[in-house]
Every structure is written in structure tokens, then in C-alpha cells.
Amino acid sequence: VARLAFVVELEPGFVEAWYNLGTILQHIGEHGEAERRHRMAMAVWPAFTAPRCNLGNALLAQGKTDEAMSQFNQALAAQPTDREARWNRAHVLILLGHWREGWREYESRWQLPGFCAMNEYPRHAPTWTGQPLAGKRLLVWYEQGLGDTVMCLRFDKPLTQSGATVTWAIQEPLVRLAQQSVASTVQSVHDPVPEADYVVPCM
């Protein structure tokens, strides 16, 4: 932080330094200071959309939901293909209770470079998108963090009640816990991928 602050003091027009300084401040929880640095980056280079997305995240971390949404909308207006802006906007929509639009936008995560499950998600069966499940084999695949997987285990009951035979493929550290929590089969993602009629990622 100190070195980047020194750089922007020497070179106030160095937009990447302002942006990187704001990003680091965000990572250490200094969201108010991060907001200020991202605003400086935008002042230096208004067409640079990355600081606007991070500004939106800094505002969101401070509970300024409407302002965050405005920043993401502006980023998308300037760059409609900005995947980060769309992904971040999805979080705000869900927080505001706009479920249908929010979860639809949330699917943009698959377009993000380096998304954790992108290269592991099995494609050997069609993705389940709400088709009738009676008599079908459904493979539910882990997707993000451990907490996300635990949260999604609650959906085992409605899935099995719909008539599906469900297998959960999840992170190794959660297998024993999940086996004690759900009636369906639970395995590690490192085990052989079972046959299925449909596959669906947790989130």
C-alpha cells in the first residue's frame, strides 16, 4: 500500500497505480479508502471500466447498494460484454430480492476467466434446467466454496421428493458431513463420475 501510495504521489496520472491501490485496500477491508482510490482512477481515465466495477464492490461492502448498482449499470452501459460487471450486478440484484433477474445474471459466472469449477464441471449429460425428474438420475456437482455446498444440501429433500435419484459430488472435506445430512448418495469430486441423466452445478 505504501509503495503504491508513493507511486501515485509521484505520478498522479498513473491510472493503473490508482486502480491497484484501490484493489489492495479492498482486499484488506479498507473499503472507504478503496472507494476513494477507485474514484481517482476513474477521474484519470473515465473509459477504464475495471475501477468502476471495483468501486461498485467497495460501495456494496459499505452497504451502499443503490450506488453499487449504479456503478455496475454504468460499466455495462459503457462495455456491454464486461463479464465482471454482469457477475457483480447479479449479486446486487439477488441482495435486493430481484430473484429471477438476479439468478439469470448469476449464470454469467461461467464466462469468467479462472472460475473455479469451469474446467471440472462434467459435461457427460445435459444440464438440468427444470425438466421433470421422476425416474431420472441427477448428479449435483460442487461449484464454489465449502459454505456454498453446505447451504445447497438443503435442496436434497425436494430433489428426491420430485422422484430423482440424486448423487452429490462435492469437496472431499465435506463428504462425511454430507453423508450424515442427506438421504442421497454423496461422493468426492475425485471419485469416478457416475452415469446421470442430468447434471447440475450447486449454485
N, C-alpha and C positions, 0 to 999 in steps of 0.2 A: 504493500500500500504506500509506504513512504517513498519508495523509488518512483512509482508511477506518479505520485503527487508532485515529486520533484520534476519529472519529465514535463507534466502539463504546465508547471510553473514556468519552465524554460521555453516550452513550445505550446502556447495556448491554442494553436490551430491544429494540433496533432489529435485528430478525432479518434483514432484507434486507441490512443492512450486514455482519453476520457472514458471511452467505452469499456476498456479492460479494467480501469479503476472502479467504475461502477459495478462491473460484474463481480470483482473480488469482494467489494463491500457487501454486495448482496449475499454472497456465499458465507460471509461471516456474520450475517444478521444485521448489518448496519443499513437498514432499508431506506431510512430517511436520507442518509448521505448518498446512498446508491442512486436514489431518485434525482438528487441534485446533479450528480456527475453525468447521468444519462441525459438530463436536460441540457447540460453543457455540450455533450456530443451532438445532440440534435441541433443545437444552435449553430454549431460549427458546420455541420453537414446535414441539412434537413432531409435530403433524399435517402440517407442511410437508415434503413428500416430496423436494423438489429437493435440499436439503442431504444427505439420506440417500443419494441417487444419487451426488452428488459425493464424499461420504465413501467410498462404495464404490470409486470410481475412485482416490481418494487412497490407500486401503488396497491396491488392486491394484497401483498404481505402486510400492509398497513391498514387494511380494511377499507380502502378507498375503491370499492367495487365499481361504481359507475365511471370513475375516472380511468380505471384499468380497462374497462370495456371500450371506452372511447379511444384509448391508445391502440388497442388491438384492431378496432374497426378502421382507424386511420391507416394503420400499417397495411391492412388488407386492401383498402382503397388504393393505396399507392402501389402495392405489389400483390395482386390477387392470388398469385401462386405461392405466397410466403407460408410454408407449412408450419413454421414455429408459431406464427401469429394465429393461424387457424386452430392449432392444438391448444394454445393458451386461452384463446377465446372460448373454446369448449368448456374449460374449467369454470370460467365465469358464468357461462350460461347454466351449467349444472348447479353452481352455488346459488344462482338466482331462482332456481326451480323451473327453468325452461327445459324440461327433461327431453322432449322429443328433438328439439333442435340441438341441444347440448350433446346428447349421446350420438346424434348423427355426425356432428362436427368432431366428436371424440375419435371417430374412425380414422381421422387424418393422422393419428399416431403411427400407422403402418407406413406412412410415407416419410417418416423422419429418419435421417441417416443414423445408423447405430442403435435403433430402437432394440431393446434387449432381447425380444423374442423373435425378431423378424426372420432370422436365419434358422430358428429351431422349430417354429410352428409347423406341424406336419400338414402336408397338402395331399395326403393319400385318399382323402374322402372330401365330399363337398362341405363347405362351411354351413353350419346350421343357422338359418336366419328366421326361424319361427315355424318351420314346417311341422306337421303333426308328428309326434314322436312315438306313438303307440307301436310297440313291437320293434322299435329301432334301437340300434346301438349308438350311443353318443359318447364321444371322447371329449372331455373338458380338459383343456391344456392350460397349464400355468402361464402367466404372462408377465407380471411385473414383480413387485416386492412380496415379501412374506406376508405382510399385513393385508395386502390386496387378496392374496389367496385365501387367508383365513376368513376374510369378510365374505368371499364368494361361496364358501362352503355351505352357507345357509340355503343356497338355492338347490342343494341336492334333493331335498324333500319334494318341492314342486316338480322337479325334473322326473323323479321316479314316479310320482303320482300321475304324471302325464303318460306313463306307460313305457318310458325309455329304460333300457339297461345302460347304466351310466358308469363310466370309468374316469377317474380323476388322475391325470398325470401331472404331478406337482413337484416342488423342490424337495430334495432329499430330507432336509431337517424337519419338514412338516409331515412326513408320511405317517409316522406313528400317531401323532396327534389327530390327523385327519381320519385315520382308520378307526379311532375311538369316537369320532364325532359324526360320521355319516354311515349310512347303510350300504352305500355303493362300494365298488372296488376302488382302491386307492393304490397307486404305484408311483415310483420315482420317474422323473422325466428321463432318467438314464436307463431305465428298463426298456426292453423291446416294445416298440409302438404296437398296440393291439389293433386288430381289424375294427372298423367302425363304419356305420352308415353316414354319420355326420361328425364333424369336428367343430368345436367352438372354443375360442380363447376366453379365459375367465372374464375379462372386463367387457 
